[in-house]
């Protein structure tokens, strides 16, 4: 059987991270994996939702990959992940994401 790729998270743009986190917390059962003034990661049972500022990150969804080299030059992030952003044929942003060795 073919191994399917993993959808790690979807990112949406918000105007205020703290207010958006509060709104989601009041309505859904979730865990806050990370929160600062520039982004937050909210964990649900089956995936995560990233809240990002428009001027910091594009809207996107992230697919976990062990090898990012086919997609371009990876950028290392402060949380230990690395990624490359690509676009599909319709201009949708897709983050190719490599998790830190302890999480993959």
Buried (B, 14 or more C-beta within 10 A) or exposed (E): EEEEEEBBBBBEBBEEBEEBBEEBEEEEEBEEBEBEEEBBBBBEEEBBBBBBBEEEBEEBBBBBBEEBEEBEEBEEEEEEBBBBBBEEEEEEBBBBBBBEEEEE
